[in-house]
Amino acid sequence: MTEMEDHDDLMKRIEVRVDPKQQPMRIDKFLLDRTEKISRNKIQNGISSGAITVNGEQIKSNYKVRPLDLIVLLAPRNPNVELHVRGEDIALDIVYEDADLMVINKPAGMVVHPGIGNHSGTLVNALIHHMGNDTLPIKEGNRMDRPGIVHRIDKDTTGLMVVAKTDYAMTHLAKQFYDHTVEREYHALVWGSPDPEDGTVDLHIGRHQRYRLMQDVYPEGDHGKHAITHYRTIQSYYYVTLIACNLETGRTHQIRAHMKAIGHPLFQDERYGGNQIRKGTVYSKYKQFVQNCFLLLKRQALHAAVLGFEHPTSGERMRFQSDMPDDMKDVIAKWEHYVRYNPSA
């Protein structure tokens, strides 16, 4: 049995090559004997959702393994810590909810799951209170402090997230993220004007070698993981530009690191240099205007605006949109007013 690096941060790829002398055996029993921390129910969910394949093909739950079969499992990454997380009465902006999943609109400042320095006040604390801890699924092998969490967005990024309410929904949705079939569009305000106006950033992303809280790009692909961001210009305000970013991959800080790499960091992104004037004049009036914008928007200008996926049970293609939050709207309105009345500034 071998493990291989995935193309996303959600899951790992496990390969199992069946022994040449193996007698026919149902695949669930075969895998139960050869994998750790995975239940028969999880195996059945993996087969149903397509997260477990044999020789590159989807199978039925009663499939019997044969000699030299290549079984591939897409499994959540193993835990490194477990915490006891309590529910907290925190308001949730629920966009959609049914028996299988929820779509929520996350506000700025909310951490998705507990961790060092964030033991309470997280989205998970709110979900446990809303649903009850016993009803939210934990991905097999996943941390116990992350019930229902299929994917994440940064603390100070706003917008849409999908949350699983059943084991099957968890497996099915995680597989969609792994296969890059989930539609994710972010709206961002960046410094300057990207050239070309619409383009693709294809640069590996990995942890910064000096600053552990940052990600960095590796153009030669010698470090990090493959990452692709497609962007298009929505509106240019000369000094800054509103863009839409569509993700093929889901790396940590992907948009923030990619836009910095091409010289257009996100406006007010302190970690990636966007909290300084990157384009503009030397006039004090302009500097004061930018500082006023920074006071109005106290985070990176990034919003998860569109989320689309296949419903795990019905198979229906679902698509949700979220309006830009007021702090981004207000700053964009200020820039629009500034360039209109200060064309030579």
Residue pairs with C-beta under 8 A, 6 or more apart in sequence:
1 14
1 15
1 16
1 17
1 34
1 35
2 14
2 15
3 12
3 13
3 14
3 15
4 12
4 13
4 14
4 15
5 12
5 13
5 225
6 12
6 13
6 74
6 178
7 178
7 180
7 225
7 226
7 249
8 177
8 178
8 180
8 249
8 250
9 77
9 250
9 251
9 252
10 76
10 77
10 150
10 151
10 174
10 177
10 178
10 250
11 51
11 74
11 75
11 76
11 77
11 174
11 175
11 177
11 178
12 74
12 75
12 76
12 77
13 72
13 73
13 74
14 35
14 72
14 73
14 74
14 75
15 70
15 71
15 72
15 73
16 31
16 34
16 35
16 70
16 71
16 72
16 73
17 68
17 69
17 70
17 71
18 30
18 65
18 66
18 67
18 68
18 69
18 70
18 71
19 67
20 67
20 68
21 67
22 30
22 65
22 66
22 67
24 64
24 65
24 66
25 64
25 65
26 62
26 63
26 64
26 65
27 43
27 47
27 52
27 54
27 59
27 61
27 63
27 64
27 65
27 71
28 40
28 43
28 44
28 47
28 61
30 65
30 71
31 38
31 43
31 52
31 71
31 73
32 38
32 40
32 43
35 73
37 78
37 140
37 141
38 75
38 140
38 141
39 140
41 167
42 140
42 167
42 171
43 52
44 61
45 51
45 167
45 168
45 170
45 171
45 172
46 52
46 73
46 74
46 75
46 171
47 58
47 59
47 60
47 61
47 63
48 61
48 168
48 171
48 172
49 168
49 171
49 172
49 175
49 312
50 58
50 175
51 73
51 74
51 75
51 171
51 174
51 175
51 178
52 59
52 71
52 72
52 73
52 74
53 59
53 71
53 72
54 63
54 65
54 69
54 70
54 71
54 72
55 69
55 70
56 70
56 72
65 71
74 174
74 175
74 178
75 140
75 141
76 139
76 140
76 141
76 142
76 174
77 141
77 142
78 141
79 141
79 142
79 143
79 144
80 143
81 143
81 145
82 143
82 144
82 145
83 114
83 119
83 143
83 144
83 145
84 144
85 114
85 122
85 124
85 125
85 128
85 133
85 144
85 145
85 147
86 120
86 125
86 128
87 125
87 126
87 127
87 128
87 129
87 130
87 132
87 133
88 120
88 121
88 125
88 126
88 128
88 129
89 129
90 121
90 125
90 126
90 129
91 126
92 104
92 126
92 127
92 130
93 104
93 105
93 106
93 107
94 102
94 103
94 104
94 105
95 103
95 104
95 105
95 160
95 320
95 322
96 102
96 103
96 318
96 320
97 103
99 165
99 166
99 313
100 164
100 165
100 166
100 168
100 169
100 311
100 312
100 313
101 162
101 163
101 164
101 165
101 169
101 173
101 311
101 312
102 127
102 148
102 162
102 163
102 165
103 160
103 161
103 162
103 163
103 307
103 320
104 123
104 160
104 161
104 163
105 158
105 159
105 160
105 322
106 112
106 123
106 153
106 157
106 158
106 159
106 160
106 161
106 304
107 158
107 325
108 155
108 156
108 157
108 158
108 299
108 325
108 327
109 155
109 156
109 299
110 121
110 122
110 123
110 155
111 118
111 121
111 122
111 123
111 155
112 122
112 123
112 124
112 149
112 152
112 153
112 155
112 161
113 122
113 123
113 124
113 143
113 145
113 146
113 149
113 152
114 120
114 122
114 124
114 125
114 145
115 145
123 149
123 161
124 145
124 146
124 147
124 148
124 149
127 136
127 147
127 148
127 163
128 136
128 147
131 148
131 165
133 147
135 165
136 147
136 148
136 164
136 165
137 147
137 148
137 164
137 165
137 166
137 167
137 169
137 170
138 144
138 146
138 147
139 146
139 170
139 171
139 174
148 163
148 164
148 165
148 170
149 163
149 164
150 162
150 163
150 164
150 170
150 173
150 174
150 177
151 161
151 162
151 177
151 250
152 161
153 159
153 161
153 304
154 253
154 256
154 300
154 302
156 299
156 300
156 302
157 186
157 299
157 300
157 302
157 303
157 304
158 302
158 303
158 304
158 322
158 325
158 328
159 186
159 303
159 304
159 305
159 307
159 322
160 304
160 305
160 306
160 307
160 320
160 322
161 304
161 307
162 173
162 307
162 309
164 170
164 173
164 174
164 312
166 312
168 312
168 313
169 312
169 313
172 310
172 312
173 182
173 309
173 312
176 182
176 309
176 310
177 250
180 248
180 249
181 309
181 310
182 307
182 308
182 309
183 246
183 306
183 307
183 308
183 309
183 319
184 246
184 247
184 250
184 304
184 306
184 307
184 308
185 244
185 245
185 246
185 304
185 305
185 306
186 244
186 245
186 246
186 247
186 255
186 302
186 303
186 304
186 305
187 234
187 242
187 243
187 244
187 245
187 302
187 303
187 305
187 324
187 328
188 242
188 243
188 244
188 245
188 255
188 259
188 266
188 301
188 302
188 303
189 240
189 241
189 242
189 243
189 266
189 267
189 301
189 328
189 331
189 332
189 335
190 240
190 241
190 243
190 259
190 264
190 265
190 266
190 267
190 274
190 301
191 239
191 240
191 264
191 265
191 266
191 267
191 274
191 278
191 279
192 239
192 240
192 241
192 263
192 264
192 278
192 279
193 233
193 236
193 238
193 241
193 264
194 231
194 233
194 241
194 243
194 262
194 264
197 232
197 233
197 236
198 231
198 232
198 233
199 230
199 231
200 228
200 229
200 230
200 231
201 227
201 228
201 229
201 231
201 258
201 259
201 261
201 262
202 227
202 228
203 217
203 218
203 219
203 227
203 258
203 261
204 217
204 218
204 219
204 220
204 221
204 222
204 223
204 224
204 225
204 226
204 227
205 215
205 216
205 217
205 218
205 224
205 225
205 227
205 251
205 252
205 253
205 254
205 257
205 258
206 215
206 216
206 218
206 223
206 224
206 225
207 214
207 215
207 216
207 224
208 214
208 215
208 216
209 216
209 223
213 271
214 253
214 257
214 271
214 272
215 224
215 251
215 252
215 253
215 254
215 256
215 257
216 224
216 257
217 224
217 257
217 258
217 261
218 224
224 251
225 249
225 251
226 249
227 249
227 251
227 254
227 258
228 247
228 248
228 249
229 245
229 246
229 247
229 248
229 254
229 255
229 258
229 259
230 245
230 246
230 247
230 248
231 243
231 244
231 245
231 246
231 259
232 243
232 244
233 241
233 242
233 243
234 241
234 242
234 243
234 244
235 241
235 242
236 242
237 332
237 335
237 336
237 338
237 339
238 339
239 279
239 280
239 335
239 338
239 339
240 267
240 279
240 335
241 264
242 332
244 305
245 255
245 259
247 254
247 255
251 257
253 271
253 272
255 266
255 302
256 265
256 266
256 269
256 271
256 272
256 300
256 302
257 272
259 265
259 266
259 272
260 266
260 269
260 272
260 273
260 274
264 278
265 272
265 273
265 274
265 278
266 272
266 274
266 300
266 301
266 302
267 274
267 293
267 297
267 300
267 301
267 331
268 274
268 275
268 293
268 294
268 297
268 298
268 299
268 300
268 301
269 275
269 300
269 301
269 302
270 300
271 300
272 300
274 300
274 301
275 294
277 286
277 287
277 290
280 286
280 287
280 290
280 345
281 345
283 345
285 345
286 342
286 345
289 334
289 338
292 334
293 331
293 334
293 335
296 327
296 330
296 331
296 334
297 327
297 328
297 330
297 331
298 327
299 327
301 328
301 331
303 322
303 324
303 325
303 328
304 322
305 321
305 322
305 324
306 319
306 320
306 321
306 322
307 319
307 320
307 322
308 317
308 318
308 319
308 320
309 317
309 318
310 316
310 317
310 318
311 317
311 318
324 332
338 345
